[in-house]
Amino acid sequence: MISELRALTGVTPATPAADGSQIRVQNDDQAVLDWFRKTWGVTAVVEPATHGLELWAWILPPAALALGLLLAIIMIRSWRSRHRATAAARVELDPGLEALRARARRETEI
C-alpha cells in the first residue's frame, strides 16, 4: 500500500497495483483517497469521509455522548426534586400519637 501511495502521488515511478492495473498519478488528495477506497475498501482509509453514509461516523459519537449527558442530568434533577418533595411534605400522625408526643415534650422539658 505504501508503494501504491507513492506511485499515486508521483513520488516514485508508477508501479502495478495489487489488482495488476497500472497506477496513474493523482493530483488531488480526494482522488487518492477514493482510489484507495475503491481498491482496498473503506477499511484502508483511517478517517471516514464527511459525506454519504460515512458521515454518520462523525455525527453519532458526539450525539450519543450529548444524549447520554442530557439523560443523566434529567435523571439527577428528577431524583433531587423527588427527594425535596418527600422531605417537605408534613406527615400527619394519628391523633393518639400526637397526644403522646405532646406528653413526651412536656415531661422532657427542663
DRENMARPA-881941 format. One record per atom (N, C-alpha, C): residue number from 1; residue in one letter; atom name; x, y, z. Coordinates in steps of 0.2 Angstrom, whole numbers. Example, Ala and Ser with C-alpha at 12.3 -4.5 7.8 and 13.67 -1.06 7.14 Angstrom:
REM residues 2
NODE    nr   rest   atom      px      py      pz
NODE     1      A      N      66     -28      39
NODE     1      A     CA      62     -22      39
NODE     1      A      C      66     -16      39
NODE     2      S      N      64     -11      35
NODE     2      S     CA      68      -5      36
NODE     2      S      C      64       0      39
//
This chain:
REM residues 110
NODE    nr   rest   atom      px      py      pz
NODE     1      M      N       4      -6       0
NODE     1      M     CA       0       0       0
NODE     1      M      C       4       6       0
NODE     2      I      N      10       6       3
NODE     2      I     CA      14      12       4
NODE     2      I      C      17      13      -3
NODE     3      S      N      19       8      -7
NODE     3      S     CA      22       9     -14
NODE     3      S      C      17      12     -18
NODE     4      E      N      10       9     -17
NODE     4      E     CA       5      12     -22
NODE     4      E      C       3      19     -20
NODE     5      L      N       4      21     -14
NODE     5      L     CA       3      28     -12
NODE     5      L      C       8      32     -15
NODE     6      R      N      14      30     -14
NODE     6      R     CA      20      34     -18
NODE     6      R      C      19      35     -25
NODE     7      A      N      17      29     -28
NODE     7      A     CA      15      30     -35
NODE     7      A      C      10      34     -37
NODE     8      L      N       4      34     -33
NODE     8      L     CA      -1      39     -34
NODE     8      L      C       0      46     -33
NODE     9      T      N       5      47     -29
NODE     9      T     CA       7      54     -28
NODE     9      T      C      12      57     -32
NODE    10      G      N      15      52     -36
NODE    10      G     CA      21      54     -40
NODE    10      G      C      28      54     -37
NODE    11      V      N      28      52     -31
NODE    11      V     CA      35      51     -28
NODE    11      V      C      40      46     -31
NODE    12      T      N      37      41     -33
NODE    12      T     CA      41      36     -36
NODE    12      T      C      38      34     -43
NODE    13      P      N      41      31     -48
NODE    13      P     CA      38      29     -54
NODE    13      P      C      32      25     -53
NODE    14      A      N      28      25     -58
NODE    14      A     CA      21      21     -57
NODE    14      A      C      23      13     -57
NODE    15      T      N      20      10     -53
NODE    15      T     CA      21       3     -52
NODE    15      T      C      14      -1     -53
NODE    16      P      N      14      -7     -54
NODE    16      P     CA       7     -10     -55
NODE    16      P      C       4     -11     -48
NODE    17      A      N      -3     -10     -48
NODE    17      A     CA      -7     -10     -42
NODE    17      A      C      -8     -18     -40
NODE    18      A      N     -11     -19     -34
NODE    18      A     CA     -12     -25     -32
NODE    18      A      C     -16     -29     -36
NODE    19      D      N     -21     -26     -40
NODE    19      D     CA     -25     -30     -45
NODE    19      D      C     -22     -31     -52
NODE    20      G      N     -16     -28     -52
NODE    20      G     CA     -12     -29     -59
NODE    20      G      C     -13     -23     -63
NODE    21      S      N     -17     -18     -62
NODE    21      S     CA     -18     -12     -66
NODE    21      S      C     -12      -7     -65
NODE    22      Q      N     -11      -3     -70
NODE    22      Q     CA      -6       2     -69
NODE    22      Q      C      -9       8     -65
NODE    23      I      N      -5      11     -61
NODE    23      I     CA      -7      16     -57
NODE    23      I      C      -5      23     -60
NODE    24      R      N     -10      27     -60
NODE    24      R     CA      -9      34     -63
NODE    24      R      C      -8      39     -58
NODE    25      V      N      -4      44     -59
NODE    25      V     CA      -3      49     -54
NODE    25      V      C      -9      53     -53
NODE    26      Q      N     -11      54     -47
NODE    26      Q     CA     -17      58     -45
NODE    26      Q      C     -15      65     -42
NODE    27      N      N     -18      70     -44
NODE    27      N     CA     -16      77     -42
NODE    27      N      C     -20      79     -36
NODE    28      D      N     -25      76     -34
NODE    28      D     CA     -30      78     -29
NODE    28      D      C     -30      73     -23
NODE    29      D      N     -30      75     -17
NODE    29      D     CA     -30      71     -11
NODE    29      D      C     -36      67     -11
NODE    30      Q      N     -42      70     -13
NODE    30      Q     CA     -48      66     -13
NODE    30      Q      C     -48      61     -18
NODE    31      A      N     -45      62     -24
NODE    31      A     CA     -44      56     -29
NODE    31      A      C     -40      51     -26
NODE    32      V      N     -35      52     -22
NODE    32      V     CA     -31      47     -20
NODE    32      V      C     -35      43     -15
NODE    33      L      N     -38      46     -10
NODE    33      L     CA     -42      43      -5
NODE    33      L      C     -48      38      -9
NODE    34      D      N     -51      41     -14
NODE    34      D     CA     -56      37     -17
NODE    34      D      C     -53      31     -21
NODE    35      W      N     -47      32     -23
NODE    35      W     CA     -44      26     -27
NODE    35      W      C     -42      21     -21
NODE    36      F      N     -40      23     -15
NODE    36      F     CA     -39      18     -10
NODE    36      F      C     -45      14      -8
NODE    37      R      N     -51      18      -7
NODE    37      R     CA     -57      16      -5
NODE    37      R      C     -60      11     -11
NODE    38      K      N     -59      12     -17
NODE    38      K     CA     -61       8     -22
NODE    38      K      C     -57       2     -23
NODE    39      T      N     -50       2     -22
NODE    39      T     CA     -46      -4     -22
NODE    39      T      C     -46      -8     -16
NODE    40      W      N     -45      -5     -10
NODE    40      W     CA     -44      -9      -4
NODE    40      W      C     -50      -9       1
NODE    41      G      N     -55      -5      -1
NODE    41      G     CA     -61      -4       3
NODE    41      G      C     -60       1       8
NODE    42      V      N     -66       2      12
NODE    42      V     CA     -66       8      16
NODE    42      V      C     -61       7      22
NODE    43      T      N     -60       1      24
NODE    43      T     CA     -56       0      30
NODE    43      T      C     -49       2      29
NODE    44      A      N     -47       3      23
NODE    44      A     CA     -40       5      21
NODE    44      A      C     -39      13      23
NODE    45      V      N     -44      16      23
NODE    45      V     CA     -44      23      25
NODE    45      V      C     -46      24      32
NODE    46      V      N     -41      27      36
NODE    46      V     CA     -42      28      43
NODE    46      V      C     -48      33      45
NODE    47      E      N     -48      38      41
NODE    47      E     CA     -53      43      43
NODE    47      E      C     -59      43      38
NODE    48      P      N     -65      42      41
NODE    48      P     CA     -71      41      37
NODE    48      P      C     -72      48      33
NODE    49      A      N     -75      47      27
NODE    49      A     CA     -77      53      23
NODE    49      A      C     -82      57      27
NODE    50      T      N     -83      63      24
NODE    50      T     CA     -88      68      28
NODE    50      T      C     -94      69      23
NODE    51      H      N     -95      64      19
NODE    51      H     CA    -102      64      15
NODE    51      H      C    -104      57      15
NODE    52      G      N    -111      56      13
NODE    52      G     CA    -114      50      12
NODE    52      G      C    -115      46      19
NODE    53      L      N    -115      40      19
NODE    53      L     CA    -116      36      25
NODE    53      L      C    -110      36      30
NODE    54      E      N    -104      37      27
NODE    54      E     CA     -98      38      32
NODE    54      E      C     -99      44      36
NODE    55      L      N    -103      49      35
NODE    55      L     CA    -104      55      39
NODE    55      L      C    -107      53      46
NODE    56      W      N    -111      48      46
NODE    56      W     CA    -113      45      52
NODE    56      W      C    -108      44      57
NODE    57      A      N    -102      42      55
NODE    57      A     CA     -96      40      59
NODE    57      A      C     -94      46      63
NODE    58      W      N     -95      52      60
NODE    58      W     CA     -93      59      63
NODE    58      W      C     -99      61      68
NODE    59      I      N    -105      60      66
NODE    59      I     CA    -111      63      69
NODE    59      I      C    -113      59      76
NODE    60      L      N    -113      52      75
NODE    60      L     CA    -116      48      80
NODE    60      L      C    -112      48      87
NODE    61      P      N    -105      48      87
NODE    61      P     CA    -102      48      94
NODE    61      P      C    -103      54      98
NODE    62      P      N    -102      60      95
NODE    62      P     CA    -104      66      99
NODE    62      P      C    -111      66     101
NODE    63      A      N    -116      64      96
NODE    63      A     CA    -123      65      98
NODE    63      A      C    -125      60     103
NODE    64      A      N    -122      54     103
NODE    64      A     CA    -123      49     109
NODE    64      A      C    -121      51     115
NODE    65      L      N    -115      55     115
NODE    65      L     CA    -112      57     121
NODE    65      L      C    -117      63     124
NODE    66      A      N    -119      67     120
NODE    66      A     CA    -123      73     122
NODE    66      A      C    -130      70     124
NODE    67      L      N    -133      65     121
NODE    67      L     CA    -139      62     123
NODE    67      L      C    -138      59     130
NODE    68      G      N    -133      55     131
NODE    68      G     CA    -132      52     137
NODE    68      G      C    -131      57     143
NODE    69      L      N    -127      62     142
NODE    69      L     CA    -126      68     147
NODE    69      L      C    -133      71     148
NODE    70      L      N    -137      72     143
NODE    70      L     CA    -143      75     144
NODE    70      L      C    -148      71     149
NODE    71      L      N    -148      64     147
NODE    71      L     CA    -152      60     151
NODE    71      L      C    -150      59     158
NODE    72      A      N    -143      59     159
NODE    72      A     CA    -140      59     166
NODE    72      A      C    -142      65     170
NODE    73      I      N    -142      71     167
NODE    73      I     CA    -144      77     170
NODE    73      I      C    -152      77     172
NODE    74      I      N    -156      75     167
NODE    74      I     CA    -163      75     168
NODE    74      I      C    -164      70     174
NODE    75      M      N    -161      64     174
NODE    75      M     CA    -162      59     180
NODE    75      M      C    -160      62     186
NODE    76      I      N    -154      65     187
NODE    76      I     CA    -152      68     193
NODE    76      I      C    -157      73     196
NODE    77      R      N    -159      78     191
NODE    77      R     CA    -164      83     193
NODE    77      R      C    -170      80     196
NODE    78      S      N    -173      75     192
NODE    78      S     CA    -179      72     195
NODE    78      S      C    -178      68     201
NODE    79      W      N    -172      65     203
NODE    79      W     CA    -171      62     209
NODE    79      W      C    -171      67     215
NODE    80      R      N    -167      73     213
NODE    80      R     CA    -167      78     218
NODE    80      R      C    -173      81     220
NODE    81      S      N    -177      83     215
NODE    81      S     CA    -184      86     216
NODE    81      S      C    -188      81     220
NODE    82      R      N    -188      75     218
NODE    82      R     CA    -192      70     222
NODE    82      R      C    -190      69     229
NODE    83      H      N    -184      70     231
NODE    83      H     CA    -181      70     237
NODE    83      H      C    -184      76     241
NODE    84      R      N    -184      82     238
NODE    84      R     CA    -186      88     241
NODE    84      R      C    -193      88     243
NODE    85      A      N    -197      85     238
NODE    85      A     CA    -205      84     239
NODE    85      A      C    -206      80     245
NODE    86      T      N    -203      74     246
NODE    86      T     CA    -205      70     251
NODE    86      T      C    -202      73     258
NODE    87      A      N    -197      76     258
NODE    87      A     CA    -194      79     264
NODE    87      A      C    -198      85     266
NODE    88      A      N    -201      89     262
NODE    88      A     CA    -205      95     263
NODE    88      A      C    -212      93     265
NODE    89      A      N    -215      87     263
NODE    89      A     CA    -222      85     265
NODE    89      A      C    -222      84     272
NODE    90      R      N    -228      86     275
NODE    90      R     CA    -229      85     283
NODE    90      R      C    -233      79     283
NODE    91      V      N    -231      75     287
NODE    91      V     CA    -234      68     288
NODE    91      V      C    -239      69     294
NODE    92      E      N    -245      68     293
NODE    92      E     CA    -250      68     299
NODE    92      E      C    -250      62     302
NODE    93      L      N    -249      62     309
NODE    93      L     CA    -249      56     313
NODE    93      L      C    -256      55     316
NODE    94      D      N    -257      49     319
NODE    94      D     CA    -263      48     322
NODE    94      D      C    -264      52     328
NODE    95      P      N    -270      55     329
NODE    95      P     CA    -271      60     335
NODE    95      P      C    -269      57     342
NODE    96      G      N    -270      50     342
NODE    96      G     CA    -267      47     349
NODE    96      G      C    -260      48     349
NODE    97      L      N    -256      47     344
NODE    97      L     CA    -249      48     344
NODE    97      L      C    -247      55     345
NODE    98      E      N    -251      60     343
NODE    98      E     CA    -250      67     344
NODE    98      E      C    -250      68     351
NODE    99      A      N    -255      65     355
NODE    99      A     CA    -256      67     362
NODE    99      A      C    -250      64     366
NODE   100      L      N    -247      58     364
NODE   100      L     CA    -242      55     367
NODE   100      L      C    -235      59     366
NODE   101      R      N    -235      62     360
NODE   101      R     CA    -229      66     358
NODE   101      R      C    -229      73     362
NODE   102      A      N    -235      76     363
NODE   102      A     CA    -236      82     367
NODE   102      A      C    -234      80     374
NODE   103      R      N    -236      74     377
NODE   103      R     CA    -235      72     384
NODE   103      R      C    -227      71     385
NODE   104      A      N    -224      68     380
NODE   104      A     CA    -217      67     380
NODE   104      A      C    -213      74     380
NODE   105      R      N    -215      79     376
NODE   105      R     CA    -212      85     376
NODE   105      R      C    -213      89     383
NODE   106      R      N    -219      88     386
NODE   106      R     CA    -220      91     392
NODE   106      R      C    -215      88     398
NODE   107      E      N    -215      82     397
NODE   107      E     CA    -211      78     403
NODE   107      E      C    -204      79     402
NODE   108      T      N    -201      80     396
NODE   108      T     CA    -194      80     395
NODE   108      T      C    -191      88     395
NODE   109      E      N    -196      93     396
NODE   109      E     CA    -194      99     396
NODE   109      E      C    -190     101     403
NODE   110      I      N    -185     104     402
NODE   110      I     CA    -181     106     408
NODE   110      I      C    -182     112     411
//
